[in-house]
Amino acid sequence: MLDVESLITDNNKKYPGDGMDTLVIYFSYTGKTKLLAERKAQELYADILPLTLKKRKGALWAYTAGCFAAMKRKTAELNDFVCDFSKYKKFIIAMPIWAGMPAPAMNNIVPLITAGSEVELIFTSGSGDSKKSGKRYTNLFAVNGVTVTGVTDIKAKTIK
């Protein structure tokens, strides 16, 4: 089991309280979402939690079975991690969009976010349009007592 508490990057916070209550969580298949999440965490002096697959599968899987799993809102087989989500008040979740839905790793995270928290969603995709996913996940979080403060769509090809 991976102890995320030792893995989470603290980004050498410059000011007491800066980002100390914020966790950036991301999954990235191609590296674009990773780059975006790392920049966001650095900008906010936030901790960062990468979600990784137990077994990385090829592109054919991602664009077929992975997309089907995303559409069906299935979870992913992630490496184990330990993280005290209760110590964070705000979460920024960055996920790629596969077949119009966030990658399956998103569904592993939704039930872990503590009630009363705020979530900002950042979706990366080829089209840069994930309005349906934003609405769907805003409602899923609301059921758990979590407020989505914003949904940002970013075209993956613009991330450099």
C-alpha positions in Angstrom: 0.0 0.0 0.0 1.3 3.4 -0.9 1.4 5.9 1.9 0.3 9.1 0.1 1.0 11.2 3.1 4.7 10.7 2.4 4.2 11.0 -1.3 2.1 14.2 -1.4 4.1 17.1 -2.4 4.0 20.1 -0.1 5.4 22.5 -2.8 7.5 24.3 -0.1 4.7 26.6 0.9 5.9 30.2 1.2 3.4 31.6 3.6 1.7 30.0 6.6 -1.8 28.9 5.6 -1.2 29.2 1.8 -2.8 26.2 0.2 -2.5 24.2 3.4 -6.1 23.2 3.3 -6.2 22.4 -0.5 -5.4 19.1 -2.2 -5.1 18.8 -6.0 -6.0 15.3 -7.1 -5.4 14.2 -10.6 -5.3 11.2 -13.0 -3.5 11.5 -16.3 -3.1 9.0 -19.1 -1.0 11.1 -21.6 0.7 13.5 -19.2 -1.3 16.6 -20.1 -3.6 16.5 -17.0 -0.6 15.8 -14.9 1.2 18.9 -16.2 -1.9 21.0 -15.6 -2.4 19.7 -12.1 1.2 20.2 -11.1 1.0 23.8 -12.3 -2.2 24.4 -10.3 -0.8 22.9 -7.1 2.4 25.0 -7.4 0.4 28.2 -8.1 -1.8 27.6 -5.0 1.0 26.1 -2.8 -1.4 23.1 -2.5 -0.6 19.5 -1.8 -0.9 17.1 -4.8 -2.1 13.5 -5.0 -1.6 11.6 -8.3 -3.9 8.7 -8.9 -2.1 5.8 -10.8 -3.4 2.6 -12.3 -2.3 -0.7 -10.8 -1.4 -1.8 -14.3 -1.0 0.8 -17.0 -2.7 -0.4 -20.1 -2.1 0.5 -23.7 -3.7 3.3 -25.7 -6.1 0.8 -27.4 -7.5 -0.1 -23.9 -7.8 3.6 -23.0 -9.7 4.5 -26.1 -12.0 1.4 -26.1 -12.5 -0.3 -22.7 -11.5 2.8 -20.8 -14.0 4.9 -22.6 -16.7 2.3 -22.1 -15.9 2.2 -18.3 -16.1 6.0 -18.2 -19.5 6.1 -19.8 -20.8 3.5 -17.3 -19.2 5.4 -14.4 -17.1 2.4 -13.3 -14.1 2.8 -10.9 -10.5 2.2 -11.9 -8.1 -0.3 -10.4 -5.8 2.2 -8.7 -2.7 1.7 -6.7 -3.6 1.8 -3.0 -3.0 5.0 -1.1 -3.5 6.5 2.3 -4.6 10.1 2.6 -6.5 11.9 5.4 -9.0 13.7 3.2 -10.6 15.3 6.4 -7.6 17.6 6.8 -8.5 19.4 3.5 -11.3 21.9 3.0 -10.9 22.4 -0.7 -10.2 19.8 -3.4 -9.2 20.5 -7.0 -9.8 17.4 -9.1 -8.3 17.3 -12.6 -9.4 14.5 -14.9 -9.3 13.7 -18.6 -12.6 13.3 -20.4 -13.1 9.9 -22.1 -16.2 9.5 -24.3 -17.8 12.5 -22.7 -17.2 11.4 -19.1 -14.3 11.8 -16.7 -11.9 8.9 -16.6 -12.9 6.0 -14.3 -10.5 7.2 -11.6 -12.9 10.1 -10.9 -15.5 7.6 -9.6 -12.9 6.3 -7.0 -12.6 9.8 -5.6 -16.2 11.0 -5.3 -17.1 9.1 -2.2 -13.9 10.0 -0.4 -14.4 13.8 -0.4 -15.7 14.8 3.0 -19.1 16.5 3.5 -18.8 20.3 3.9 -15.8 20.4 1.5 -15.5 22.5 -1.7 -14.5 20.9 -5.0 -13.3 22.6 -8.2 -13.4 20.4 -11.2 -10.9 20.7 -14.1 -11.6 18.5 -17.1 -9.2 18.1 -20.0 -10.5 16.8 -23.4 -10.1 17.0 -27.1 -13.1 19.2 -27.5 -12.8 21.3 -24.3 -16.5 20.8 -23.7 -17.7 18.7 -20.8 -20.8 20.6 -19.7 -22.8 17.4 -19.2 -20.1 15.8 -17.1 -19.8 19.0 -15.0 -23.5 19.0 -14.2 -23.6 15.2 -13.5 -20.7 15.3 -11.1 -21.9 18.5 -9.5 -25.1 16.6 -8.6 -23.1 13.5 -7.4 -21.0 15.6 -5.1 -24.1 17.5 -3.8 -25.7 14.2 -2.7 -22.6 13.8 -0.5 -22.8 17.3 1.0 -19.9 18.6 -1.1 -20.2 21.9 -3.0 -18.7 22.2 -6.5 -17.4 25.8 -6.8 -16.5 25.6 -10.5 -16.1 23.5 -13.5 -13.3 24.3 -16.0 -13.0 22.8 -19.4 -9.6 22.8 -21.1 -8.7 21.5 -24.6 -5.8 19.1 -24.0 -3.9 20.3 -27.1 -3.6 23.8 -25.4 -1.7 22.4 -22.5 2.1 22.8 -23.0 
